[in-house]
Amino acid sequence: MVRCVGEDIQIEEKISYGYRINKRIDNLLKKNYVKSDCMIAVSNSIKSEFLKIGVKKKKIKLISNGVDLDRIKRFKKLNLKRKKISLSVNEINFLSLGRYHIKKNFELLVSVYEKLIKDKYKFKAIIAGTNMNNLKEIVKNKGINQIIKVIELEKNIKNVNQIPNNKVLELYNNTDCFIMPSKIESFGIVTIEAMSFGIPIIAANSPGNKDILDNGNYGLIYDNSEIDLLRKMKSVLKNRKILKKLSKLSSERVKIYDWSVIVDKYINLYYQLIKKKNL
């Protein structure tokens, strides 16, 4: 059984993303992936990649990543809104999370924030992740670092039962809207983590993102352009009723990603494979 979640199956040549850009690796993966008894696709976007390389449809099982909803519920009960970090109570607070990588498209997001500031919109924003020094300099050089806060997160995982750690959970708990500007994702765990807090989502119309939001049925999807992201963000800044509606959609959608649901899918799949093999 093989599970692919990103660079090991996806390709985006415009940003030189994906191991399969190397033809030798591409041929090696194509040759061996089709030999597996089962291929796990974490999203429909990944499923489509499996089909493209010749994996039979009957071998592909769709099982997404998950989130610990029980842990989130416990955390929310113990932590009040805007208590742990200094964010504005009266303004809308945006959040984005992820390592600094060209596919994350944080530069486009910063450009949109800059335009919102010039247009006199009142908000605060955080972009948090690893290897953020370059982005910090970009924000600082634009003179918007008082409004856009770039946070470096720890790389080391000290406790696998505390992923994400409490610092990241505090960020979610103090957020009004989550922005996912990635050009490509296999799934996007941070999106369902945000949804577990009932946070409205605005995401790029790209692989991974559109799967979680069901092509816009559970969040706002923009057409990958700066102007459309700007338009979507202005809409929620002007009308908080949109945020309230999107919050309900996030809370509804995230239920299918609870780890208890995901684990049951894996257990059932193992039983099926064992039965098939007569083990």
C-alpha positions in Angstrom: 0.0 0.0 0.0 1.4 3.4 -1.0 0.3 6.8 0.1 1.5 9.9 -1.7 1.0 13.4 -0.4 2.8 16.0 -2.5 6.1 16.2 -4.3 6.3 12.4 -4.7 3.3 12.5 -7.1 2.3 16.1 -8.0 4.0 18.3 -10.7 3.9 22.0 -11.2 6.6 22.8 -13.8 6.1 26.6 -13.6 7.6 26.6 -10.1 9.8 23.5 -10.6 7.8 21.5 -8.1 7.7 17.7 -7.9 10.3 15.0 -8.0 8.7 13.6 -11.2 10.0 16.6 -13.2 13.2 14.5 -13.3 12.4 12.0 -16.0 14.4 9.2 -14.4 12.5 9.5 -11.2 9.2 9.9 -13.1 9.8 6.6 -15.0 10.8 4.8 -11.8 7.7 5.9 -9.9 5.4 5.1 -12.8 6.9 1.6 -13.0 6.5 0.8 -9.3 3.4 2.7 -8.2 1.2 0.5 -10.5 2.6 -2.6 -8.8 1.1 -1.7 -5.4 -2.0 -3.5 -4.1 -3.5 -0.2 -3.1 -2.8 3.5 -3.6 -4.0 6.0 -1.0 -5.1 9.3 -2.3 -5.5 12.1 0.3 -7.6 14.2 -2.1 -9.3 14.0 -5.5 -6.4 15.9 -6.9 -4.0 13.2 -5.9 -6.4 10.5 -7.2 -6.3 12.2 -10.6 -2.5 12.1 -10.6 -2.6 8.3 -9.9 -5.0 7.8 -12.8 -2.7 9.8 -15.1 0.3 7.5 -14.5 -1.7 4.4 -15.1 -2.9 3.2 -11.7 -6.1 1.3 -12.1 -9.1 3.1 -10.6 -10.1 0.1 -8.5 -6.7 0.2 -6.7 -7.2 3.8 -5.6 -8.7 4.5 -2.2 -9.6 8.1 -1.1 -8.6 8.6 2.5 -7.8 12.2 3.5 -5.6 13.6 6.3 -7.3 14.3 9.6 -7.6 16.5 12.6 -8.1 15.8 16.3 -11.5 17.5 16.9 -11.6 16.3 20.6 -8.3 18.0 21.3 -9.5 21.2 19.6 -12.7 21.2 21.7 -10.8 20.9 24.9 -8.4 23.7 23.9 -11.2 26.1 23.0 -12.9 25.5 26.4 -9.7 26.5 28.2 -8.7 29.5 26.0 -10.8 32.6 25.5 -10.7 34.6 22.2 -7.9 37.2 21.9 -6.5 36.4 25.3 -3.2 34.8 24.5 -1.8 37.1 21.8 -2.0 40.8 21.0 -4.5 40.9 18.1 -7.2 43.5 17.6 -10.6 42.8 19.1 -12.4 45.2 16.9 -10.7 44.5 13.6 -10.8 41.4 11.4 -7.7 39.2 12.0 -6.4 37.1 9.1 -4.1 34.1 9.4 -2.0 32.0 7.0 0.3 29.1 7.9 3.0 27.1 6.1 6.7 26.8 5.4 8.2 29.5 3.2 8.2 28.0 -0.2 7.4 29.3 -3.7 4.3 27.1 -3.9 2.8 28.7 -0.8 2.5 32.0 -2.7 2.9 34.2 0.3 4.3 37.1 -1.8 1.0 37.4 -3.6 -0.8 37.5 -0.2 1.5 40.3 1.1 0.9 42.3 -2.1 -2.9 42.0 -1.5 -2.5 43.1 2.1 -0.5 46.1 1.0 -3.3 47.2 -1.4 -5.9 46.7 1.4 -3.8 49.0 3.6 -3.6 51.6 0.9 -7.4 51.4 0.5 -7.8 52.2 4.2 -9.2 48.9 5.3 -8.8 48.1 8.9 -7.4 44.7 9.8 -4.5 42.7 11.3 -2.8 39.7 9.8 -0.3 37.0 10.7 1.7 34.8 8.4 3.4 32.0 10.4 5.7 29.1 9.5 9.3 28.0 9.1 12.1 29.7 7.2 10.3 33.0 7.3 13.3 35.4 7.2 12.9 36.4 3.6 9.2 37.1 4.0 9.9 39.2 7.1 12.3 41.4 5.1 9.7 41.8 2.3 7.1 42.9 4.8 9.5 45.2 6.6 10.7 46.8 3.4 7.1 47.5 2.4 6.7 49.3 5.7 3.6 47.3 6.7 5.2 45.2 9.5 3.0 46.9 12.1 -0.1 45.4 10.5 1.3 42.2 9.0 3.1 40.1 11.5 5.4 37.4 10.3 6.1 34.7 12.9 8.8 32.0 12.8 7.5 28.7 14.2 9.6 25.8 15.7 10.8 23.2 13.2 11.3 20.4 15.7 8.4 18.2 16.7 8.8 17.4 20.4 5.5 15.5 20.9 3.7 13.8 18.1 0.5 14.0 20.2 0.7 17.8 20.2 0.6 18.5 16.5 0.0 21.3 16.0 1.5 22.7 19.2 -0.4 25.0 21.5 1.2 28.1 20.1 -0.3 27.3 16.7 -3.7 26.5 18.3 -3.6 30.0 19.9 -3.1 31.5 16.5 -6.2 29.7 15.2 -8.1 30.6 18.3 -7.5 34.3 17.7 -8.3 34.3 14.0 -11.4 35.6 12.1 -10.5 34.3 8.6 -7.9 31.9 7.2 -6.2 32.6 3.9 -4.7 29.6 1.9 -3.0 31.1 -1.2 -1.0 28.0 -2.2 -0.5 27.3 -5.9 -0.6 23.6 -5.3 -1.3 21.3 -2.3 -1.9 17.6 -2.0 -4.4 18.3 0.8 -3.6 21.2 3.1 -3.8 20.1 6.8 -3.7 23.7 8.1 -6.9 24.4 6.3 -8.9 21.7 8.2 -7.1 22.7 11.4 -8.5 26.2 10.9 -11.9 24.8 10.0 -11.9 22.9 13.3 -12.0 26.2 15.0 -15.0 27.3 12.9 -12.7 29.7 11.0 -14.0 30.9 7.5 -11.7 30.0 4.6 -10.5 31.9 1.6 -8.4 29.7 -0.7 -6.8 29.6 -4.1 -8.5 27.5 -6.8 -5.7 25.0 -6.9 -5.2 21.3 -6.2 -5.8 20.3 -2.6 -7.5 23.5 -1.7 -10.5 23.0 -3.9 -10.9 19.4 -2.7 -11.3 20.5 1.0 -13.7 23.3 0.1 -15.7 21.1 -2.3 -15.0 23.6 -5.2 -16.3 26.5 -3.1 -19.3 25.0 -1.3 -17.6 25.3 2.1 -15.5 28.5 1.6 -14.5 31.2 -0.8 -12.3 30.2 -3.7 -10.5 32.8 -5.8 -9.3 32.3 -9.3 -5.6 32.4 -8.3 -5.2 36.0 -9.4 -4.3 38.9 -7.1 -7.3 40.9 -8.1 -9.8 38.2 -7.3 -8.2 37.5 -3.9 -8.4 41.2 -3.2 -12.0 41.2 -4.2 -12.8 38.2 -1.9 -11.0 39.7 1.1 -12.7 43.1 0.6 -16.1 41.3 0.6 -15.5 39.8 4.1 -14.1 43.1 5.4 -17.2 45.0 4.3 -19.7 42.4 5.4 -19.1 40.3 8.5 -22.3 38.4 7.9 -20.3 36.5 5.2 -17.8 35.5 7.8 -20.6 34.2 10.1 -22.0 32.1 7.2 -18.6 30.7 6.2 -17.8 29.9 9.9 -20.8 27.6 10.0 -19.8 25.9 6.8 -16.3 25.3 8.1 -17.6 23.7 11.3 -19.9 21.5 9.2 -17.3 20.4 6.7 -14.5 19.5 9.1 -16.6 16.7 10.7 -15.6 14.4 7.9 -11.9 14.9 8.7 -12.1 13.9 12.4 -9.3 11.4 13.1 -11.8 8.9 14.4 -13.4 8.8 10.9 -10.1 8.6 9.1 -8.8 5.8 11.3 -11.9 3.7 10.7 -11.4 4.0 7.0 -7.8 2.7 7.3 -8.8 -0.2 9.5 -11.6 -1.2 7.1 -9.1 -1.0 4.2 -6.6 -3.2 5.9 -9.2 -5.8 6.6 -10.2 -5.7 2.9 -6.6 -6.2 1.8 -6.0 -8.9 4.3 -9.1 -10.8 3.2 -8.2 -10.4 -0.5 -4.7 -11.8 0.2 -6.2 -14.7 2.3 -3.8 -13.8 5.1 
